[in-house]
Amino acid sequence: MFKQAFKYRIYPTKKQEKLLFWTLARCRELYNAALSERRDAYKYEHKSITYRMQADDLPEIKGIIREEYQDIHSQVLQNVLKRLNTAFENFFRRVQNGEEPGYPRFQGRNRYNSFTYPQSGYSLSEKYVTFSKIGTIMCVVHRPLQGKPKTCTIKYEAGQWYAVFSCEIETPEKLPESLEDVGIDLGVSHLATLSNGEMIEHPRYYRKAKKTLERRQQSLSRKRRGSYRRDKARKLVAKAHRKVRNQRRDFLHKQSRKVVNRYHVIVFEDIQTKNLTRKPKPKQDEATGQYLPNGAAAKGGLNKSILDAGWATFVEMCSVKAAWAGRTLLKVDPRSTSQVCSGCGQVRKKELSERWHSCDCGTELDRDVNAAINILERGRKCPTQAVAGTFRHRTA
């Protein structure tokens, strides 16, 4: 079974929107109260509070302490506690793995933007969606719902409301087998360079919207905190970011679909974007203690271009689509893929500004194409026998 999300825009009336915001606020209050209970119990009594303990207290809370919770579907409140429990499970997992822990934090009103019906309490028709304790809301069903709905999440994004249905779908039909394999080098000047010499251009949506974002952010910074005009300016900034995000995701969805439809084995570098976009460490003069230039400005511009490209999102989309289509996606060691000659294997050191690969063996080609060929070759040498057999069978 595969899981797929179907996201539909909904248009609540003013009365319904007020009720949705009220429900969000009550869910946020419950989340913060449950987090406070867990934190204080461990801090003062060294006692761990579990999800089941807090869920068992809900009926008493609804009946005596917070009677307004009776106007919210019971499973929605239970899901709030499950969401907090998941946050703690992820926290303990990161601690065990030696990662940055990231203790669960209290949620402000601008951070908690969704609530979920985990099993029942919702239904979808041709033009409307109905939620228990909320009512029937107009919905744009731009594509039919497939599979069996398991959960429904109501989400608020920069002035717009959405209903997101998570469905279980049986194994989809595989795409016809392709006779092409490809290595893909992700970059900044081009979003992706393929081992056959083709390139996917970088649309640079964030760069194009930069002036608009700067103007709206400056307007926001001039507004008095807590005022109506500041809230209005904040929404304009959020809408600008939402447009950039939607443009980027739409582009990456289309390009990843083209790649998966065409190629049978797709090989990427195993790049850690978080590591590549770290800020450079400050440099200090040991004698005077003054800070020295460390290239932070140039690195900041590079980081923006990397994040604007959406490398991780592109690889993730290709991975999901490949799994659905019966394709194979591999990730290989990224070290020296640009420096090694794809013709003879000799290491040819190059600065980042050098965009052309030239070798004594006569190999002359674009730097990124050379890297993409090396990535494909490393994929073919993958130690996994099943994958290696796929390559041998297809390249024989």
Contacts in CASP RR format, 6 or more apart in sequence:
PFRMAT RR
TARGET T0000
AUTHOR 0000-0000-0000
METHOD contacts of the structure
MODEL  1
MFKQAFKYRIYPTKKQEKLLFWTLARCRELYNAALSERRDAYKYEHKSIT
YRMQADDLPEIKGIIREEYQDIHSQVLQNVLKRLNTAFENFFRRVQNGEE
PGYPRFQGRNRYNSFTYPQSGYSLSEKYVTFSKIGTIMCVVHRPLQGKPK
TCTIKYEAGQWYAVFSCEIETPEKLPESLEDVGIDLGVSHLATLSNGEMI
EHPRYYRKAKKTLERRQQSLSRKRRGSYRRDKARKLVAKAHRKVRNQRRD
FLHKQSRKVVNRYHVIVFEDIQTKNLTRKPKPKQDEATGQYLPNGAAAKG
GLNKSILDAGWATFVEMCSVKAAWAGRTLLKVDPRSTSQVCSGCGQVRKK
ELSERWHSCDCGTELDRDVNAAINILERGRKCPTQAVAGTFRHRTA
1 168 0 8 1.000
1 169 0 8 1.000
1 170 0 8 1.000
1 171 0 8 1.000
2 168 0 8 1.000
2 169 0 8 1.000
2 170 0 8 1.000
2 171 0 8 1.000
2 172 0 8 1.000
2 323 0 8 1.000
2 324 0 8 1.000
3 150 0 8 1.000
3 166 0 8 1.000
3 167 0 8 1.000
3 168 0 8 1.000
3 169 0 8 1.000
4 146 0 8 1.000
4 147 0 8 1.000
4 166 0 8 1.000
4 167 0 8 1.000
4 169 0 8 1.000
5 164 0 8 1.000
5 165 0 8 1.000
5 166 0 8 1.000
5 167 0 8 1.000
6 143 0 8 1.000
6 145 0 8 1.000
6 146 0 8 1.000
6 164 0 8 1.000
6 165 0 8 1.000
6 167 0 8 1.000
7 162 0 8 1.000
7 163 0 8 1.000
7 164 0 8 1.000
7 165 0 8 1.000
8 124 0 8 1.000
8 129 0 8 1.000
8 139 0 8 1.000
8 140 0 8 1.000
8 141 0 8 1.000
8 142 0 8 1.000
8 162 0 8 1.000
8 163 0 8 1.000
8 164 0 8 1.000
8 165 0 8 1.000
9 139 0 8 1.000
9 140 0 8 1.000
9 160 0 8 1.000
9 161 0 8 1.000
9 162 0 8 1.000
10 129 0 8 1.000
10 137 0 8 1.000
10 138 0 8 1.000
10 139 0 8 1.000
10 140 0 8 1.000
10 154 0 8 1.000
10 161 0 8 1.000
10 162 0 8 1.000
10 163 0 8 1.000
11 137 0 8 1.000
11 138 0 8 1.000
11 139 0 8 1.000
11 140 0 8 1.000
11 161 0 8 1.000
12 19 0 8 1.000
12 20 0 8 1.000
12 137 0 8 1.000
12 138 0 8 1.000
12 161 0 8 1.000
13 137 0 8 1.000
16 134 0 8 1.000
16 135 0 8 1.000
16 137 0 8 1.000
17 161 0 8 1.000
19 134 0 8 1.000
20 134 0 8 1.000
20 154 0 8 1.000
20 156 0 8 1.000
20 161 0 8 1.000
21 156 0 8 1.000
23 72 0 8 1.000
23 76 0 8 1.000
23 115 0 8 1.000
23 133 0 8 1.000
23 134 0 8 1.000
24 112 0 8 1.000
24 113 0 8 1.000
24 114 0 8 1.000
24 115 0 8 1.000
24 156 0 8 1.000
25 109 0 8 1.000
26 66 0 8 1.000
26 68 0 8 1.000
26 69 0 8 1.000
26 72 0 8 1.000
27 72 0 8 1.000
27 76 0 8 1.000
27 77 0 8 1.000
27 80 0 8 1.000
27 112 0 8 1.000
27 115 0 8 1.000
28 107 0 8 1.000
28 108 0 8 1.000
28 109 0 8 1.000
28 112 0 8 1.000
30 69 0 8 1.000
30 77 0 8 1.000
30 80 0 8 1.000
30 81 0 8 1.000
31 80 0 8 1.000
31 83 0 8 1.000
31 84 0 8 1.000
31 107 0 8 1.000
31 112 0 8 1.000
32 106 0 8 1.000
32 107 0 8 1.000
34 54 0 8 1.000
34 80 0 8 1.000
34 81 0 8 1.000
34 84 0 8 1.000
35 84 0 8 1.000
35 104 0 8 1.000
35 106 0 8 1.000
36 106 0 8 1.000
37 49 0 8 1.000
37 54 0 8 1.000
38 48 0 8 1.000
38 49 0 8 1.000
38 84 0 8 1.000
38 88 0 8 1.000
41 47 0 8 1.000
41 48 0 8 1.000
41 49 0 8 1.000
42 48 0 8 1.000
42 49 0 8 1.000
50 85 0 8 1.000
51 81 0 8 1.000
51 82 0 8 1.000
51 84 0 8 1.000
51 85 0 8 1.000
54 81 0 8 1.000
55 78 0 8 1.000
55 81 0 8 1.000
58 69 0 8 1.000
58 74 0 8 1.000
58 77 0 8 1.000
58 78 0 8 1.000
58 81 0 8 1.000
61 69 0 8 1.000
62 69 0 8 1.000
62 70 0 8 1.000
62 77 0 8 1.000
63 69 0 8 1.000
63 70 0 8 1.000
69 77 0 8 1.000
71 133 0 8 1.000
72 133 0 8 1.000
73 117 0 8 1.000
73 121 0 8 1.000
73 131 0 8 1.000
73 132 0 8 1.000
73 133 0 8 1.000
75 117 0 8 1.000
75 118 0 8 1.000
75 119 0 8 1.000
75 120 0 8 1.000
75 121 0 8 1.000
76 115 0 8 1.000
76 116 0 8 1.000
76 117 0 8 1.000
78 118 0 8 1.000
79 115 0 8 1.000
79 116 0 8 1.000
79 117 0 8 1.000
79 118 0 8 1.000
80 115 0 8 1.000
82 118 0 8 1.000
83 116 0 8 1.000
84 104 0 8 1.000
87 104 0 8 1.000
88 104 0 8 1.000
91 101 0 8 1.000
91 102 0 8 1.000
91 103 0 8 1.000
91 104 0 8 1.000
94 100 0 8 1.000
94 101 0 8 1.000
94 102 0 8 1.000
95 101 0 8 1.000
113 155 0 8 1.000
113 156 0 8 1.000
113 157 0 8 1.000
114 153 0 8 1.000
114 154 0 8 1.000
114 155 0 8 1.000
114 156 0 8 1.000
115 153 0 8 1.000
115 154 0 8 1.000
116 151 0 8 1.000
116 152 0 8 1.000
116 153 0 8 1.000
116 154 0 8 1.000
117 131 0 8 1.000
117 132 0 8 1.000
117 151 0 8 1.000
117 152 0 8 1.000
117 153 0 8 1.000
117 154 0 8 1.000
118 150 0 8 1.000
118 151 0 8 1.000
119 150 0 8 1.000
119 151 0 8 1.000
120 132 0 8 1.000
121 131 0 8 1.000
121 132 0 8 1.000
121 152 0 8 1.000
122 129 0 8 1.000
122 130 0 8 1.000
122 131 0 8 1.000
122 132 0 8 1.000
122 149 0 8 1.000
122 152 0 8 1.000
122 163 0 8 1.000
123 129 0 8 1.000
123 130 0 8 1.000
124 130 0 8 1.000
124 139 0 8 1.000
124 141 0 8 1.000
124 145 0 8 1.000
124 149 0 8 1.000
124 163 0 8 1.000
124 165 0 8 1.000
126 141 0 8 1.000
127 138 0 8 1.000
127 139 0 8 1.000
127 141 0 8 1.000
128 136 0 8 1.000
128 137 0 8 1.000
128 138 0 8 1.000
128 139 0 8 1.000
129 136 0 8 1.000
129 137 0 8 1.000
129 139 0 8 1.000
129 152 0 8 1.000
129 163 0 8 1.000
130 136 0 8 1.000
130 137 0 8 1.000
131 137 0 8 1.000
131 152 0 8 1.000
131 154 0 8 1.000
137 161 0 8 1.000
137 163 0 8 1.000
139 163 0 8 1.000
145 165 0 8 1.000
145 167 0 8 1.000
146 167 0 8 1.000
146 169 0 8 1.000
147 167 0 8 1.000
147 168 0 8 1.000
147 169 0 8 1.000
147 170 0 8 1.000
148 167 0 8 1.000
148 168 0 8 1.000
148 169 0 8 1.000
149 165 0 8 1.000
149 166 0 8 1.000
149 167 0 8 1.000
150 166 0 8 1.000
150 167 0 8 1.000
150 168 0 8 1.000
151 165 0 8 1.000
151 166 0 8 1.000
152 163 0 8 1.000
152 164 0 8 1.000
152 165 0 8 1.000
152 166 0 8 1.000
153 163 0 8 1.000
153 164 0 8 1.000
153 166 0 8 1.000
154 161 0 8 1.000
154 162 0 8 1.000
154 163 0 8 1.000
154 164 0 8 1.000
155 161 0 8 1.000
155 162 0 8 1.000
155 163 0 8 1.000
155 164 0 8 1.000
156 162 0 8 1.000
157 242 0 8 1.000
158 235 0 8 1.000
158 238 0 8 1.000
158 239 0 8 1.000
158 241 0 8 1.000
158 242 0 8 1.000
159 235 0 8 1.000
159 238 0 8 1.000
159 239 0 8 1.000
160 242 0 8 1.000
172 324 0 8 1.000
172 325 0 8 1.000
174 325 0 8 1.000
174 326 0 8 1.000
175 260 0 8 1.000
175 261 0 8 1.000
175 325 0 8 1.000
175 326 0 8 1.000
175 327 0 8 1.000
177 264 0 8 1.000
178 262 0 8 1.000
178 263 0 8 1.000
178 264 0 8 1.000
178 327 0 8 1.000
179 264 0 8 1.000
179 394 0 8 1.000
180 196 0 8 1.000
180 262 0 8 1.000
180 263 0 8 1.000
180 264 0 8 1.000
181 263 0 8 1.000
181 264 0 8 1.000
181 265 0 8 1.000
181 266 0 8 1.000
181 267 0 8 1.000
181 376 0 8 1.000
181 380 0 8 1.000
181 391 0 8 1.000
181 394 0 8 1.000
181 395 0 8 1.000
182 194 0 8 1.000
182 195 0 8 1.000
182 196 0 8 1.000
182 259 0 8 1.000
182 262 0 8 1.000
182 263 0 8 1.000
182 265 0 8 1.000
182 266 0 8 1.000
182 267 0 8 1.000
182 372 0 8 1.000
182 376 0 8 1.000
183 194 0 8 1.000
183 195 0 8 1.000
183 266 0 8 1.000
183 267 0 8 1.000
183 268 0 8 1.000
183 372 0 8 1.000
183 373 0 8 1.000
183 375 0 8 1.000
183 376 0 8 1.000
183 379 0 8 1.000
184 192 0 8 1.000
184 193 0 8 1.000
184 194 0 8 1.000
184 195 0 8 1.000
184 259 0 8 1.000
184 266 0 8 1.000
184 267 0 8 1.000
184 268 0 8 1.000
184 372 0 8 1.000
184 375 0 8 1.000
185 192 0 8 1.000
185 193 0 8 1.000
185 269 0 8 1.000
185 337 0 8 1.000
185 338 0 8 1.000
185 368 0 8 1.000
185 369 0 8 1.000
185 371 0 8 1.000
185 372 0 8 1.000
185 375 0 8 1.000
186 192 0 8 1.000
186 268 0 8 1.000
186 269 0 8 1.000
186 271 0 8 1.000
186 309 0 8 1.000
186 311 0 8 1.000
186 314 0 8 1.000
186 315 0 8 1.000
187 193 0 8 1.000
187 202 0 8 1.000
187 306 0 8 1.000
187 309 0 8 1.000
187 311 0 8 1.000
187 368 0 8 1.000
188 202 0 8 1.000
188 302 0 8 1.000
188 305 0 8 1.000
188 306 0 8 1.000
188 309 0 8 1.000
189 202 0 8 1.000
189 355 0 8 1.000
189 368 0 8 1.000
190 199 0 8 1.000
190 200 0 8 1.000
190 201 0 8 1.000
190 202 0 8 1.000
190 368 0 8 1.000
191 200 0 8 1.000
191 201 0 8 1.000
191 202 0 8 1.000
191 203 0 8 1.000
191 255 0 8 1.000
191 309 0 8 1.000
191 314 0 8 1.000
192 199 0 8 1.000
192 200 0 8 1.000
192 255 0 8 1.000
192 314 0 8 1.000
193 199 0 8 1.000
193 200 0 8 1.000
193 366 0 8 1.000
193 368 0 8 1.000
193 369 0 8 1.000
193 371 0 8 1.000
193 372 0 8 1.000
194 200 0 8 1.000
194 369 0 8 1.000
194 372 0 8 1.000
195 369 0 8 1.000
195 372 0 8 1.000
195 373 0 8 1.000
195 375 0 8 1.000
195 376 0 8 1.000
197 366 0 8 1.000
197 369 0 8 1.000
197 372 0 8 1.000
199 368 0 8 1.000
200 255 0 8 1.000
202 305 0 8 1.000
202 308 0 8 1.000
202 309 0 8 1.000
203 247 0 8 1.000
203 248 0 8 1.000
203 251 0 8 1.000
204 305 0 8 1.000
204 308 0 8 1.000
205 244 0 8 1.000
205 247 0 8 1.000
205 248 0 8 1.000
205 251 0 8 1.000
205 308 0 8 1.000
206 213 0 8 1.000
206 244 0 8 1.000
206 248 0 8 1.000
206 304 0 8 1.000
206 307 0 8 1.000
206 308 0 8 1.000
207 304 0 8 1.000
207 305 0 8 1.000
207 308 0 8 1.000
209 240 0 8 1.000
209 243 0 8 1.000
209 244 0 8 1.000
212 240 0 8 1.000
213 237 0 8 1.000
213 240 0 8 1.000
213 241 0 8 1.000
213 244 0 8 1.000
216 233 0 8 1.000
216 236 0 8 1.000
216 237 0 8 1.000
216 240 0 8 1.000
217 237 0 8 1.000
219 233 0 8 1.000
219 236 0 8 1.000
220 230 0 8 1.000
220 233 0 8 1.000
220 234 0 8 1.000
220 236 0 8 1.000
220 237 0 8 1.000
223 229 0 8 1.000
223 230 0 8 1.000
223 233 0 8 1.000
224 230 0 8 1.000
248 308 0 8 1.000
248 310 0 8 1.000
248 313 0 8 1.000
249 313 0 8 1.000
252 310 0 8 1.000
252 313 0 8 1.000
252 314 0 8 1.000
252 317 0 8 1.000
253 317 0 8 1.000
255 314 0 8 1.000
256 314 0 8 1.000
256 317 0 8 1.000
256 318 0 8 1.000
256 321 0 8 1.000
257 321 0 8 1.000
259 266 0 8 1.000
259 318 0 8 1.000
260 266 0 8 1.000
260 318 0 8 1.000
260 321 0 8 1.000
260 322 0 8 1.000
260 325 0 8 1.000
260 327 0 8 1.000
261 325 0 8 1.000
263 327 0 8 1.000
264 327 0 8 1.000
264 328 0 8 1.000
264 390 0 8 1.000
264 394 0 8 1.000
265 327 0 8 1.000
265 328 0 8 1.000
265 329 0 8 1.000
265 330 0 8 1.000
265 379 0 8 1.000
265 387 0 8 1.000
265 390 0 8 1.000
265 391 0 8 1.000
265 394 0 8 1.000
266 318 0 8 1.000
266 322 0 8 1.000
266 327 0 8 1.000
266 328 0 8 1.000
266 329 0 8 1.000
266 330 0 8 1.000
267 329 0 8 1.000
267 330 0 8 1.000
267 331 0 8 1.000
267 332 0 8 1.000
267 375 0 8 1.000
267 376 0 8 1.000
267 378 0 8 1.000
267 379 0 8 1.000
268 315 0 8 1.000
268 318 0 8 1.000
268 329 0 8 1.000
268 330 0 8 1.000
268 331 0 8 1.000
268 332 0 8 1.000
268 375 0 8 1.000
269 331 0 8 1.000
269 332 0 8 1.000
269 333 0 8 1.000
269 334 0 8 1.000
269 337 0 8 1.000
269 375 0 8 1.000
270 331 0 8 1.000
270 332 0 8 1.000
270 333 0 8 1.000
270 334 0 8 1.000
271 311 0 8 1.000
271 315 0 8 1.000
271 334 0 8 1.000
273 306 0 8 1.000
273 307 0 8 1.000
273 310 0 8 1.000
273 311 0 8 1.000
273 312 0 8 1.000
276 303 0 8 1.000
276 306 0 8 1.000
277 303 0 8 1.000
277 306 0 8 1.000
277 307 0 8 1.000
279 296 0 8 1.000
279 299 0 8 1.000
279 300 0 8 1.000
279 303 0 8 1.000
280 294 0 8 1.000
280 295 0 8 1.000
280 296 0 8 1.000
280 299 0 8 1.000
281 294 0 8 1.000
282 291 0 8 1.000
282 294 0 8 1.000
283 291 0 8 1.000
283 292 0 8 1.000
283 293 0 8 1.000
283 294 0 8 1.000
284 290 0 8 1.000
284 291 0 8 1.000
284 292 0 8 1.000
285 291 0 8 1.000
285 292 0 8 1.000
315 331 0 8 1.000
318 329 0 8 1.000
319 329 0 8 1.000
321 327 0 8 1.000
322 328 0 8 1.000
322 329 0 8 1.000
323 329 0 8 1.000
328 387 0 8 1.000
328 390 0 8 1.000
330 379 0 8 1.000
330 382 0 8 1.000
330 387 0 8 1.000
332 375 0 8 1.000
332 378 0 8 1.000
332 379 0 8 1.000
332 382 0 8 1.000
333 378 0 8 1.000
336 347 0 8 1.000
337 371 0 8 1.000
337 374 0 8 1.000
337 375 0 8 1.000
337 378 0 8 1.000
338 350 0 8 1.000
338 357 0 8 1.000
338 367 0 8 1.000
338 368 0 8 1.000
338 370 0 8 1.000
338 371 0 8 1.000
339 347 0 8 1.000
339 348 0 8 1.000
339 349 0 8 1.000
339 350 0 8 1.000
340 346 0 8 1.000
340 347 0 8 1.000
340 348 0 8 1.000
340 374 0 8 1.000
341 347 0 8 1.000
341 348 0 8 1.000
341 357 0 8 1.000
341 359 0 8 1.000
341 361 0 8 1.000
341 363 0 8 1.000
341 370 0 8 1.000
342 357 0 8 1.000
342 363 0 8 1.000
342 365 0 8 1.000
342 370 0 8 1.000
342 373 0 8 1.000
342 374 0 8 1.000
342 377 0 8 1.000
343 359 0 8 1.000
343 361 0 8 1.000
343 363 0 8 1.000
344 359 0 8 1.000
344 361 0 8 1.000
344 363 0 8 1.000
346 359 0 8 1.000
346 360 0 8 1.000
346 361 0 8 1.000
348 357 0 8 1.000
348 358 0 8 1.000
348 359 0 8 1.000
350 357 0 8 1.000
350 367 0 8 1.000
354 367 0 8 1.000
355 366 0 8 1.000
355 367 0 8 1.000
355 368 0 8 1.000
356 364 0 8 1.000
356 365 0 8 1.000
356 366 0 8 1.000
356 367 0 8 1.000
357 363 0 8 1.000
357 364 0 8 1.000
357 365 0 8 1.000
357 366 0 8 1.000
357 367 0 8 1.000
357 369 0 8 1.000
357 370 0 8 1.000
358 364 0 8 1.000
363 370 0 8 1.000
379 387 0 8 1.000
379 391 0 8 1.000
380 388 0 8 1.000
380 391 0 8 1.000
380 395 0 8 1.000
381 388 0 8 1.000
382 388 0 8 1.000
382 391 0 8 1.000
END
